[in-house]
């Protein structure tokens, strides 16, 4: 019997790497494989997304937004959201 491996059965985790950090800001590179989801959370401070590869989908109760290669998006303060990818994607999360 063939086993069906979906993202529901085996979660695809994002790859997260701090690129630069100091007392005033932090830059984090997040890589997503197809089907990966950065689970629901709230940004800990002022935050901006800048997509460096592919397209991501930003999801909140208020909206679903496609953010494409070289586009940026300011995350609203205190907004619960998640980020997903249907294709290989990378984005910078700039905090501060």
Secondary structure, DSSP 8 states (H G I E B T S, - for coil): ------TTTS----EEEEEEE-SS-EEEEEEE-TT-EEEEE--SSSEEEEEEESEEEEEESS-EEEEETT-EEEE-TT--EEEE-SS-EEEEEEE-
